[in-house]
Amino acid sequence: MTAEACKRCHINSGGKVFSPYGIMSRAFKYGIDFVPEPYLLTYDRGDGIMETATIDGDVHAAAGKTCADCHFTGSHKVRFGYHNVAWAHDETPDTFSCLTCHPAKPHAASANSNNLILDSHTDVLACQTCHITHTGGLVSRDLRFPVAPEDNEHFYTFEDVVEYGISPEYRWYNGKSGGWEGVLEGPCPIGPMGSRTGHETGDGSKISPFKPYEAMLWFDILVGQPVPYILEDFFVDGDLETAADRGMEASGWIPDGTSYNFALRRALGIVFGFPMICPLQISHGIQSGENALGYNVQSCSFCHSEGSPFWEHLGYPRDIENRLKNLW
């Protein structure tokens, strides 16, 4: 077990996070809203602005489920759900989904008056789309420079901005990442495949919720990719140049055996600071049916109405979008 292996999951997977007691902490995995009951959290966004938000509970946490119930496969291997944070992948493939435990048509026994209509939507809507109402955590990060640890902290980190109680964005997603579909928005090399193609192309996409995320990073124009880091060099030693050199050499984006010189390429302008807009898929903060979006009377109008933000990133032609907004 190395420091790099630990930090692969515990520092680079989506943003700052709180403990179950409402205290901001960098001790555990960042960016997970997984607590049994909702509570108020007052926090510093990272830019000196204090805000208070309600952190939503999660029905799985309330039922006593732990991270290991869904994500542990033995031999210290972690199984991930459908997400698109490429740096956090372990050797175990991303195969976990809601269907592992729940039926494909889950609303038959629901008290929701529109339960049959909702079941007819499950071929295009991921469960999380209706059952996650808010999200939070990291919304902005500057990945260009390591920030030295303070007080009792042990690792270098980034300059971050966090925010909670924000509404998700909705996009087509087929559980795969690494695509450039969001190039006109960012680009985002770890973005969701299917985000601009959608279900109609037969790529297996469903409409899924995402957290908006922006980052500043180093981009190599000749390689055509952002500069990745070896996490141990960056987070443990704060050595940006070594982290970048070793990261690019291990990335597979340059020929095997080729040495990379981050400092020289940056001095020549080949590597430069670049803004990236990247939606991060979310699966925690699951609400029970009565707390889900549009329960009963508003089940349809939450999405199928004029002014609904639901359609913004789904790529429908304007005439079809207008028809879908005015079904009722």
C-alpha positions in Angstrom: 0.0 0.0 0.0 1.5 3.4 -1.0 0.6 7.0 -0.4 -0.4 7.3 -4.0 -2.9 4.4 -3.7 -4.5 5.9 -0.6 -4.8 9.4 -2.1 -6.3 8.0 -5.4 -9.6 7.7 -3.6 -9.4 9.8 -0.5 -8.5 13.2 -1.9 -9.2 13.4 -5.6 -12.7 12.2 -6.1 -15.0 15.2 -6.3 -14.5 17.9 -3.7 -14.3 18.9 0.0 -16.8 17.3 2.3 -18.2 17.4 5.8 -18.2 14.7 8.5 -21.6 13.4 9.8 -21.2 15.9 12.6 -21.3 19.0 10.4 -17.5 19.6 10.6 -15.5 20.2 7.4 -12.9 17.5 7.1 -10.2 16.5 4.7 -9.7 13.1 6.4 -12.0 11.1 4.2 -13.2 11.0 0.6 -14.2 14.4 -0.7 -17.6 15.2 -2.1 -19.9 12.5 -0.7 -23.3 13.5 0.7 -23.9 10.3 2.6 -25.5 10.9 6.0 -28.7 9.3 7.5 -30.5 12.5 8.4 -30.5 16.0 6.9 -28.8 18.7 8.9 -27.6 22.3 8.5 -24.0 23.0 7.7 -22.3 26.4 7.9 -19.1 26.4 5.9 -16.5 28.6 4.3 -16.8 28.3 0.5 -13.0 28.6 0.2 -13.2 32.3 -0.8 -13.9 33.7 2.6 -17.7 33.7 2.2 -19.7 31.8 4.9 -22.9 30.0 3.8 -25.4 27.8 5.5 -27.1 24.9 3.6 -29.2 21.9 4.3 -27.3 18.7 3.7 -29.8 16.1 2.4 -29.9 12.7 4.1 -29.5 9.5 2.0 -32.0 6.6 2.3 -29.2 4.0 2.1 -27.3 5.7 5.0 -30.6 5.8 7.0 -31.0 2.1 6.4 -27.6 1.5 7.9 -25.7 0.8 4.7 -22.0 1.6 4.7 -19.7 2.4 1.8 -18.3 -1.2 1.9 -21.8 -2.7 1.4 -21.8 -1.4 -2.2 -18.2 -0.6 -3.1 -16.0 -3.3 -1.5 -15.1 -6.5 -3.4 -12.3 -7.9 -1.2 -8.5 -7.7 -1.3 -8.8 -4.0 -0.7 -10.4 -3.5 -4.1 -13.1 -0.9 -4.6 -16.0 -1.2 -6.9 -17.3 2.2 -8.2 -20.7 3.1 -9.4 -21.5 5.0 -12.5 -19.4 8.0 -12.3 -16.8 9.8 -14.4 -13.9 10.7 -12.2 -11.3 8.8 -14.2 -8.4 9.3 -11.7 -10.3 7.4 -9.0 -10.7 4.1 -10.9 -9.4 1.0 -9.1 -8.7 -2.3 -10.9 -12.3 -3.4 -10.4 -14.5 -2.4 -13.4 -17.4 0.1 -12.9 -20.3 -2.4 -12.9 -22.4 -1.3 -10.0 -25.8 0.2 -10.6 -29.2 0.6 -9.0 -30.4 -2.6 -10.7 -28.0 -4.5 -8.5 -30.5 -4.3 -5.7 -33.7 -2.7 -7.2 -36.0 -4.0 -10.0 -36.1 -2.4 -13.4 -39.7 -1.2 -12.8 -39.4 -0.1 -9.2 -42.7 1.9 -8.7 -45.3 -0.8 -8.9 -45.8 -0.8 -5.1 -45.4 3.0 -4.8 -48.1 5.3 -3.3 -47.3 7.8 -6.1 -50.4 8.3 -8.1 -48.3 8.3 -11.3 -46.4 5.1 -10.5 -47.1 3.4 -13.8 -46.1 6.5 -15.8 -42.8 6.7 -13.8 -42.1 3.0 -14.5 -42.5 3.7 -18.2 -39.8 6.4 -17.9 -37.1 4.1 -16.4 -35.7 3.2 -19.8 -34.6 6.9 -20.3 -34.3 8.2 -16.7 -31.7 7.0 -14.2 -33.1 6.5 -10.7 -30.9 9.3 -9.4 -32.5 11.8 -11.6 -35.7 12.0 -9.5 -34.3 10.8 -6.2 -31.5 13.3 -5.8 -32.8 16.8 -5.3 -29.7 18.7 -4.2 -26.0 18.2 -4.4 -22.8 19.9 -3.1 -19.1 19.8 -2.5 -16.4 21.0 -4.8 -17.6 23.4 -7.5 -14.3 25.1 -8.4 -10.7 24.0 -8.2 -7.3 25.4 -9.3 -5.2 22.4 -10.1 -2.2 24.4 -11.2 -0.4 24.9 -7.9 0.0 22.8 -4.7 -1.2 24.5 -1.5 1.0 23.7 1.5 -0.7 21.9 4.5 -1.7 24.0 7.6 -2.0 23.1 11.3 -2.6 19.4 11.7 -3.0 18.6 8.0 -0.5 16.3 6.4 -1.0 16.6 2.6 -0.7 19.4 0.0 -4.0 20.3 -1.6 -5.6 22.6 -4.1 -7.2 26.0 -3.9 -10.9 25.0 -3.8 -14.4 26.6 -3.7 -17.2 24.5 -2.2 -20.9 25.0 -2.2 -23.9 23.0 -1.0 -27.6 22.9 -1.7 -27.2 23.4 -5.4 -29.5 21.9 -8.1 -28.2 19.2 -10.3 -27.8 19.5 -14.1 -29.3 16.7 -16.2 -27.4 15.0 -19.1 -27.5 11.8 -21.1 -25.0 9.4 -19.6 -24.2 5.8 -20.4 -21.9 5.1 -17.4 -18.7 5.7 -19.3 -16.2 8.5 -19.1 -13.2 9.9 -20.8 -15.0 11.4 -23.8 -14.8 14.9 -25.2 -18.6 15.3 -25.9 -18.6 18.4 -23.8 -15.9 20.1 -25.9 -18.1 23.1 -26.7 -18.7 23.6 -23.0 -15.2 23.2 -21.6 -13.7 20.9 -22.8 -13.8 18.1 -20.2 -11.6 15.1 -21.0 -13.2 13.2 -18.0 -16.7 14.2 -19.1 -19.7 11.9 -19.5 -19.8 9.9 -22.7 -23.3 10.3 -24.1 -23.8 13.8 -22.8 -24.5 15.2 -26.3 -25.5 12.1 -28.2 -28.3 10.7 -26.0 -30.5 7.7 -25.8 -31.6 7.8 -29.4 -28.2 6.8 -30.7 -28.5 3.5 -28.9 -25.4 4.1 -26.7 -27.2 3.0 -23.6 -27.5 6.5 -22.2 -30.1 7.5 -19.6 -30.8 11.1 -18.3 -28.7 11.4 -15.1 -27.9 14.1 -12.6 -24.6 15.9 -12.5 -22.8 18.4 -10.3 -21.4 21.5 -12.2 -17.6 21.7 -11.7 -15.0 24.2 -13.0 -11.3 23.8 -12.9 -8.1 25.6 -13.9 -5.4 23.2 -15.1 -2.2 22.9 -17.1 -2.9 21.9 -20.7 -0.3 20.7 -23.2 -1.2 22.0 -26.7 1.1 19.5 -28.5 -0.2 16.5 -26.6 -3.8 17.8 -26.8 -4.5 16.7 -23.2 -4.4 18.2 -19.7 -1.3 17.4 -17.7 -2.0 14.6 -15.2 -0.1 14.2 -11.9 1.4 11.4 -10.0 -0.6 12.0 -6.8 2.1 11.0 -4.4 4.5 13.6 -5.8 1.8 16.3 -5.7 -0.1 15.7 -2.5 2.7 14.2 -0.3 5.7 16.2 -1.5 4.1 19.3 -3.1 6.4 18.7 -6.1 4.5 20.0 -9.1 7.1 19.5 -11.7 7.9 15.9 -10.8 4.2 15.1 -10.4 3.6 16.5 -13.9 6.6 14.8 -15.5 5.9 11.4 -14.1 2.2 11.8 -14.7 2.5 12.5 -18.4 5.1 9.7 -18.8 2.7 7.3 -17.3 -0.4 8.6 -19.1 -0.1 6.7 -22.4 -0.5 10.0 -24.2 3.2 10.2 -25.2 5.4 7.4 -26.6 6.7 4.9 -24.1 10.2 5.7 -22.8 9.8 9.4 -23.7 10.9 11.9 -21.1 8.6 14.8 -20.3 9.9 18.2 -19.2 7.0 20.2 -17.7 9.1 23.2 -16.7 10.6 23.7 -20.1 7.3 23.2 -22.0 5.6 25.7 -19.7 8.5 28.2 -20.3 8.0 27.8 -24.0 4.3 28.3 -23.8 3.5 24.7 -24.9 1.9 24.1 -21.5 -0.4 26.9 -20.3 -3.3 27.4 -17.8 -6.6 26.4 -19.2 -10.2 26.6 -17.8 -12.2 23.3 -17.9 -15.9 22.9 -17.3 -16.7 19.4 -16.3 -20.0 18.0 -15.0 -19.5 15.3 -12.3 -22.1 12.5 -12.1 -23.7 12.1 -8.6 -25.3 9.1 -7.0 -25.4 10.0 -3.2 -28.0 12.0 -1.3 -30.8 9.6 -2.5 -34.3 10.7 -1.3 -37.2 8.5 -0.5 -40.2 8.6 -2.9 -42.2 11.2 -1.0 -39.2 13.5 -1.0 -38.2 12.9 -4.7 -38.7 15.5 -7.4 -42.3 16.1 -8.3 -43.9 13.5 -6.1 -47.6 12.9 -7.0 -49.3 16.1 -8.2 -46.1 17.6 -9.7 -44.6 14.4 -11.0 -45.0 15.5 -14.6 -44.8 19.3 -14.4 -41.4 19.4 -12.8 -39.9 18.5 -16.2 -42.7 19.0 -18.6 -43.3 22.7 -18.2 -42.1 25.9 -19.7 -39.1 27.3 -18.0 -38.0 24.0 -16.6 -34.1 23.8 -16.4 -34.3 20.0 -17.0 -33.8 20.2 -20.7 -30.8 22.6 -20.9 -28.0 20.0 -21.6 -30.0 17.2 -23.3 -29.4 18.4 -26.8 -33.0 18.1 -28.1 -33.9 20.2 -31.2 -36.0 23.2 -30.2 -39.3 22.0 -31.7 -39.1 18.6 -29.9 -38.0 20.3 -26.6 -41.0 22.7 -26.9 -43.4 19.7 -27.4 -41.9 17.9 -24.4 -42.4 21.0 -22.3 -46.0 21.2 -23.2 -47.4 17.7 -22.8 -49.9 18.6 -20.2 
